[in-house]
Amino acid sequence: MFDQDKWLEIWTTVKKNKLRTFLTGFSVAWGIMMLVVLLGASQGLRNGISKTFLDDDAINSLWISTGVTSIPYKGLNSNRPIQLENSDHEYLNVNFDKIEHSTSRVMMWSALLSYKSEGGNFNIRSVHPDHQILEKTAMMEGRFINDKDVEEVRKVIVIGKKIKEDIFKKENPIGKYVKVFGIPFQVVGWYADYGNAREERYAYIPISTGQKVFKASSNVVNQIMLTYNEELRLNQSEELSNKITADFAQRKIFDKNDPRAIRVRDMQKGAEEILSVISGVELFILVIGIGTIIAGIVGVSNIMIVVVNERTREIGVRKALGATPASVISLIMQESIAITAVAGYFGMVLGIVVVELMSKYLKHDFFFNPGVSLNIALLSLTILVISGALAGFFPARKAARIRPIEALRDE
C-alpha cells in the first residue's frame, strides 16, 4: 500500500544528504551501465566474428589443400610437392557418399580486368558451379557459373559488387564484355557477399576455361572444397576428414601423419573453436559487469548502515511510540530500493545510449551491430532492485532490533 508520508520522509532524507546519495547512486548507475555496455559489446563481437568467419562460408564443409612433404616415406625423400588434380575432385565425388557438393578451384592473383577506359587488378577464381554454395555467394543479377560453361569451356565471368562499381560504375554489366589480360569474357552475373565484403573483389570463371586459357597445365588445381551432410556431428566430420587424408596419403604416397603434405580444414571444427572463444569472452565480460554491480550494491549497503547509525535515536523514539519492527524495516528498505531503482534506471538508459552510439559509429569486420535485448536490460534492472532490497534489509534488520531504551541513550 502506498504510504505518502513514508515517501516524503525518504525524499527529505535524500535532500538532506545530496552528495552522499548522489555518490551512492552513481556507483549503482555506473555498474549497470557498464554491464549493459559490455553485454552490447560482446554481442557486437559475436555478430562480427560470426559474420566474418561463420556466415561467409558453408559450415558443413571441408577445404583440402596440399603442400610439400616433411617426412621421408617408403624410400621417397621429404620436400616433395603434393599436387591436387582434376581427377582427385572426381575421385572424391565417386568414392565418398557423404559428400553433397564439391568444387575445385584455381587461383589467379591480381589479374587485370578492363572495360572500355576503366580497369583494375582483381583476383579471379576458376571454379565449378557448386562453389556458389561453398562460399554462400548471393547473386544480385544474372546467374553463376553452370555445368554447360565448364563442359564447353565458355569465356564467361561472374563479377563481385566491388568490381561492378569500380569498372562499370552505374552501367548494367550483364551481357557486356570485360577483358581479362586482354581476353574478352562475357559478364553473366554479379554478386554480393554479406559475410565478407572483401570477397566482392573476386571474379569467377569456369574452371576448365581458367586451366586451359591461363594455366600451363589443364589438370592442376589449387584447392578442393566440399560439403557433407549437415546432420553429421563434429566427431563424424572429423572421421570423414581423417578418411580423406588417409586415402590421399595412400594414392599420392606420403605419410598420413605428415602435417605439411596435406591439410583438410574442417569448417565445423573451426566454427566450434570460434564459438567457444566467443563464449569465454562473453563469460569474462559478464563476470566483470556483475562484479561492478556488486561493488555498487555494497556501496548502497554501507550507506544504509551509516543511515541507521545516524538515525538510532529517531528509530528508538519511533519504537517507544509504538512503531513495529516491520515498519522500521520497511522504511529503511524503501529508501534503499528507491536509490537503487532510480540510479539503476538512469544507468540502464545511459548504457543503451552508449551501445546505440557504438552501433552507429564503430564499423569493423569483427564488430558488427552491437545491441542488448530489452528483456536482458529489464532483467538486469530487476535483479539490481532485488539486490538493493537485500542491501537495505540487513541494516534495516539491525535497526529493528534496537531496544528503545538503548537508542534513547545513544549519543
GUDOVEX-758356 format. One record per residue (C-alpha): residue in three letters; x, y, z. Coordinates in steps of 0.05 Angstrom, whole numbers, padded with zeros to 5 digits, always signed. Layout:
ALAXYZ
...
end
This chain:
MET+00000+00000+00000
PHE+00026+00069-00019
ASP+00046+00109+00043
GLN+00055+00182+00023
ASP+00085+00203+00090
LYS+00138+00150+00086
TRP+00159+00171+00016
LEU+00161+00244+00037
GLU+00206+00225+00094
ILE+00252+00187+00047
TRP+00253+00247+00000
THR+00271+00293+00058
THR+00328+00246+00079
VAL+00355+00244+00007
LYS+00353+00320+00000
LYS+00388+00328+00067
ASN+00446+00285+00043
LYS+00451+00303-00031
LEU+00525+00288-00042
ARG+00523+00222-00006
THR+00461+00200-00043
PHE+00490+00222-00110
LEU+00555+00184-00100
THR+00518+00122-00078
GLY+00470+00126-00137
PHE+00528+00140-00184
SER+00563+00075-00164
VAL+00499+00036-00178
ALA+00486+00072-00244
TRP+00557+00062-00267
GLY+00553-00012-00251
ILE+00491-00027-00292
MET+00514+00020-00347
MET+00579-00019-00353
LEU+00541-00085-00353
VAL+00495-00062-00409
VAL+00554-00033-00450
LEU+00596-00096-00440
LEU+00538-00142-00459
GLY+00525-00099-00521
ALA+00599-00100-00540
SER+00602-00176-00531
GLN+00541-00183-00577
GLY+00575-00138-00628
LEU+00637-00181-00624
ARG+00596-00245-00633
ASN+00559-00215-00692
GLY+00623-00190-00725
ILE+00661-00255-00717
SER+00601-00297-00738
LYS+00591-00253-00799
THR+00664-00256-00819
PHE+00681-00328-00804
LEU+00616-00367-00797
ASP+00566-00334-00845
ASP+00616-00326-00902
ASP+00626-00400-00918
ALA+00587-00464-00911
ILE+00599-00491-00840
ASN+00589-00564-00861
SER+00649-00562-00907
LEU+00720-00589-00915
TRP+00774-00549-00951
ILE+00830-00592-00979
SER+00898-00562-00997
THR+00967-00591-01005
GLY+01040-00570-00995
VAL+01106-00607-00992
THR+01123-00669-00952
SER+01164-00660-00889
ILE+01173-00734-00873
PRO+01211-00785-00916
TYR+01164-00842-00935
LYS+01175-00910-00968
GLY+01244-00891-00994
LEU+01220-00824-01020
ASN+01253-00760-00995
SER+01219-00703-00959
ASN+01205-00636-00992
ARG+01165-00669-01048
PRO+01108-00626-01074
ILE+01039-00658-01069
GLN+00994-00634-01124
LEU+00918-00635-01129
GLU+00888-00652-01197
ASN+00820-00655-01232
SER+00820-00730-01222
ASP+00823-00721-01146
HIS+00759-00680-01148
GLU+00725-00733-01190
TYR+00751-00788-01144
LEU+00722-00756-01082
ASN+00653-00748-01114
VAL+00652-00821-01135
ASN+00680-00854-01072
PHE+00653-00814-01014
ASP+00577-00818-01008
LYS+00572-00767-00952
ILE+00594-00711-00999
GLU+00536-00667-01023
HIS+00570-00610-01061
SER+00641-00601-01085
THR+00686-00555-01126
SER+00758-00548-01146
ARG+00787-00480-01154
VAL+00848-00449-01187
MET+00870-00380-01163
MET+00895-00324-01208
TRP+00920-00266-01167
SER+00919-00193-01187
ALA+00890-00204-01256
LEU+00880-00143-01300
LEU+00806-00132-01315
SER+00785-00076-01361
TYR+00722-00048-01393
LYS+00727+00010-01441
SER+00772+00061-01407
GLU+00762+00032-01337
GLY+00804-00023-01307
GLY+00837-00052-01245
ASN+00873-00111-01215
PHE+00828-00163-01183
ASN+00833-00236-01161
ILE+00799-00289-01204
ARG+00777-00358-01182
SER+00766-00414-01233
VAL+00712-00458-01203
HIS+00657-00509-01211
PRO+00583-00488-01204
ASP+00579-00515-01132
HIS+00628-00462-01110
GLN+00568-00415-01102
ILE+00542-00460-01045
LEU+00610-00466-01011
GLU+00622-00391-01009
LYS+00548-00372-00999
THR+00552-00326-01059
ALA+00488-00284-01065
MET+00472-00269-01138
MET+00443-00200-01146
GLU+00431-00203-01221
GLY+00443-00255-01275
ARG+00470-00324-01257
PHE+00530-00361-01231
ILE+00576-00409-01269
ASN+00537-00470-01293
ASP+00555-00540-01317
LYS+00550-00520-01391
ASP+00601-00466-01380
VAL+00650-00517-01353
GLU+00635-00570-01406
GLU+00641-00522-01465
VAL+00699-00482-01436
ARG+00660-00417-01444
LYS+00692-00349-01434
VAL+00640-00324-01384
ILE+00653-00287-01319
VAL+00615-00271-01255
ILE+00639-00208-01220
GLY+00633-00183-01149
LYS+00597-00120-01128
LYS+00662-00080-01118
ILE+00686-00098-01188
LYS+00619-00076-01217
GLU+00623-00010-01181
ASP+00697+00003-01199
ILE+00694-00017-01273
PHE+00622-00010-01296
LYS+00603+00047-01249
LYS+00527+00054-01256
GLU+00523+00015-01321
ASN+00489-00053-01321
PRO+00545-00104-01333
ILE+00502-00163-01354
GLY+00517-00184-01425
LYS+00577-00136-01431
TYR+00647-00160-01444
VAL+00704-00148-01396
LYS+00775-00164-01416
VAL+00818-00208-01372
PHE+00891-00195-01392
GLY+00863-00173-01459
ILE+00819-00234-01470
PRO+00744-00217-01473
PHE+00696-00251-01424
GLN+00622-00241-01423
VAL+00592-00220-01356
VAL+00534-00267-01339
GLY+00522-00244-01268
TRP+00545-00203-01209
TYR+00541-00220-01135
ALA+00545-00192-01065
ASP+00576-00226-01005
TYR+00542-00208-00940
GLY+00591-00247-00897
ASN+00655-00212-00921
ALA+00656-00150-00965
ARG+00727-00165-00987
GLU+00701-00225-01025
GLU+00664-00177-01071
ARG+00731-00160-01104
TYR+00735-00230-01134
ALA+00712-00254-01202
TYR+00693-00325-01222
ILE+00704-00362-01287
PRO+00693-00436-01306
ILE+00750-00480-01281
SER+00760-00511-01349
THR+00769-00442-01380
GLY+00817-00418-01327
GLN+00860-00481-01334
LYS+00863-00481-01410
VAL+00869-00406-01423
PHE+00912-00381-01365
LYS+00950-00441-01336
ALA+01006-00483-01365
SER+00971-00546-01341
SER+00898-00560-01354
ASN+00896-00613-01299
VAL+00924-00580-01236
VAL+00880-00547-01183
ASN+00900-00507-01121
GLN+00845-00530-01074
ILE+00785-00576-01069
MET+00725-00556-01026
LEU+00665-00599-01009
THR+00604-00600-00964
TYR+00579-00661-00926
ASN+00512-00680-00897
GLU+00492-00626-00846
GLU+00468-00680-00798
LEU+00539-00704-00786
ARG+00564-00686-00717
LEU+00633-00658-00704
ASN+00665-00725-00689
GLN+00635-00755-00753
SER+00661-00698-00796
GLU+00730-00708-00765
GLU+00725-00781-00783
LEU+00709-00762-00855
SER+00768-00714-00855
ASN+00815-00767-00829
LYS+00790-00817-00880
ILE+00803-00768-00937
THR+00872-00754-00910
ALA+00889-00828-00906
ASP+00861-00840-00976
PHE+00903-00784-01007
ALA+00964-00808-00969
GLN+00957-00877-01000
ARG+00944-00853-01070
LYS+00998-00798-01071
ILE+01048-00837-01029
PHE+01062-00797-00967
ASP+01056-00807-00892
LYS+00985-00793-00869
ASN+01012-00761-00806
ASP+01054-00712-00846
PRO+01026-00643-00827
ARG+01054-00607-00888
ALA+01036-00656-00943
ILE+00961-00644-00940
ARG+00913-00602-00899
VAL+00839-00618-00892
ARG+00807-00559-00857
ASP+00740-00575-00823
MET+00699-00511-00821
GLN+00652-00542-00769
LYS+00711-00553-00722
GLY+00735-00483-00735
ALA+00666-00456-00720
GLU+00663-00495-00655
GLU+00730-00466-00634
ILE+00709-00395-00652
LEU+00643-00400-00615
SER+00680-00429-00555
VAL+00727-00369-00553
ILE+00668-00320-00560
SER+00630-00355-00504
GLY+00692-00349-00460
VAL+00698-00275-00475
GLU+00624-00265-00460
LEU+00630-00302-00394
PHE+00690-00259-00375
ILE+00652-00195-00393
LEU+00592-00218-00353
VAL+00635-00232-00292
ILE+00665-00162-00297
GLY+00597-00130-00305
ILE+00567-00168-00246
GLY+00628-00151-00204
THR+00618-00077-00219
ILE+00544-00081-00198
ILE+00562-00118-00134
ALA+00611-00062-00117
GLY+00554-00013-00126
ILE+00507-00054-00083
VAL+00559-00059-00028
GLY+00564+00016-00030
VAL+00488+00021-00020
SER+00491-00027+00038
ASN+00547+00012+00071
ILE+00509+00077+00063
MET+00446+00046+00094
ILE+00488+00024+00154
VAL+00510+00096+00162
VAL+00438+00119+00156
VAL+00416+00070+00211
ASN+00473+00094+00256
GLU+00454+00167+00245
ARG+00381+00154+00260
THR+00390+00109+00320
ARG+00355+00158+00368
GLU+00300+00172+00318
ILE+00287+00097+00310
GLY+00287+00089+00386
VAL+00234+00144+00392
ARG+00192+00111+00338
LYS+00194+00044+00373
ALA+00179+00077+00441
LEU+00117+00108+00409
GLY+00093+00041+00383
ALA+00128+00031+00315
THR+00133-00042+00297
PRO+00198-00075+00273
ALA+00164-00087+00206
SER+00151-00012+00196
VAL+00223+00004+00213
ILE+00249-00048+00164
SER+00201-00024+00111
LEU+00225+00048+00118
ILE+00299+00031+00110
MET+00287-00018+00054
GLN+00244+00031+00015
GLU+00299+00082+00016
SER+00350+00031-00007
ILE+00304+00007-00063
ALA+00288+00078-00085
ILE+00361+00097-00092
THR+00378+00032-00128
ALA+00318+00034-00175
VAL+00326+00106-00197
ALA+00401+00102-00205
GLY+00395+00035-00240
TYR+00344+00061-00289
PHE+00387+00120-00309
GLY+00448+00075-00314
MET+00409+00026-00359
VAL+00385+00083-00404
LEU+00455+00112-00409
GLY+00483+00043-00425
ILE+00432+00033-00481
VAL+00450+00102-00509
VAL+00524+00084-00509
VAL+00510+00018-00544
GLU+00469+00054-00597
LEU+00527+00103-00609
MET+00575+00044-00615
SER+00528+00012-00666
LYS+00526+00077-00706
TYR+00600+00097-00705
LEU+00640+00034-00694
LYS+00644-00002-00761
HIS+00692-00061-00767
ASP+00692-00131-00798
PHE+00699-00162-00728
PHE+00650-00116-00693
PHE+00580-00112-00722
ASN+00512-00088-00697
PRO+00523-00088-00621
GLY+00460-00090-00581
VAL+00427-00112-00517
SER+00359-00145-00513
LEU+00308-00103-00476
ASN+00289-00165-00436
ILE+00360-00174-00412
ALA+00365-00100-00394
LEU+00300-00103-00354
LEU+00321-00168-00322
SER+00387-00135-00301
LEU+00348-00077-00272
THR+00301-00124-00234
ILE+00360-00162-00205
LEU+00391-00096-00186
VAL+00329-00074-00149
ILE+00324-00141-00113
SER+00397-00134-00094
GLY+00383-00063-00069
ALA+00327-00091-00026
LEU+00375-00142+00003
ALA+00427-00087+00013
GLY+00377-00048+00054
PHE+00348-00109+00091
PHE+00407-00125+00135
PRO+00418-00054+00161
ALA+00342-00049+00169
ARG+00340-00113+00210
LYS+00394-00084+00254
ALA+00353-00021+00263
ALA+00290-00062+00280
ARG+00328-00098+00336
ILE+00347-00034+00371
ARG+00316-00030+00440
PRO+00283+00038+00452
ILE+00318+00049+00519
GLU+00387+00037+00488
ALA+00371+00080+00428
LEU+00350+00139+00471
ARG+00416+00135+00509
ASP+00455+00138+00444
GLU+00499+00200+00436
end
